[in-house]
């Protein structure tokens, strides 16, 4: 089995995360109202959406690889 190039893997990860985020957004929009502050399912959906956003942001951020200053 041939390995996928990293760029292809990142594109796939971004696509899956974006799909998950969009599905969570749709589920949150369709969630019945009113929502109390202690609604565990709604709060879980919000947390999962936040995780998807953070993961996408992390994939799009610049990669910092610390290197020693002296050889």
N, C-alpha and C positions, 0 to 999 in steps of 0.2 A: 504494500500500500504506500503510495507516494505521499509525502508530507505537503500540506498546503503552504504556500508562502505566507509570511506574517501579515502582509497587507490584505490578503484575501481573508484570513481569519478575523482581522479587525473589522473588515467590511461586514462579514457575516455577524459578528458580535453586535455591531452597531445596528444592523437591520433587526436582529432579534430583540434587542433592548428597546428600539423605537416601536416595534410592534407590541411589545409588552406594555410600554408606557401608554400607547394609544388605546389598547384594550382596557387598561386601568382607568384612563380618562373617561372612556365611554361608560364603564361600569359606575364610576362615581357620578357622572352626569345623570344616569338612569336610576340612581339610588333614590328610594322613596323619601319624601319629606314628611314631617319635620324630622331632623336628626338631632338627637340629644348629644350632649358632650360626652356621654358615657357609652355611646354606641360602639361596641368593640369591633364589629365588622367594618363599619365605616372608617374608624380610626386605623384599622389594619390596611384597608385599601389606600388611605392617604400615605401611610408609612411605606407601602410597597411602591407607590408612584414616586415618592421621594427617593427611594433607593434606585429606581430605574433612572431618574434624572441625574442622580449623583454618579452612577456608573457611566452614563453617556458622557457626562462632563469630564470624568476621569479619562475616558478613552480619547477625548478630543484635546486634553491638556498636553502641554509640552512635557516630554519625558526628560527628567533630570537624572543623569548618571554621575554620581560624585567620582571624581578622579583625584588621585594623590598629586600634590604639587611637586613633590620630589620623586625622582625615579627610584 
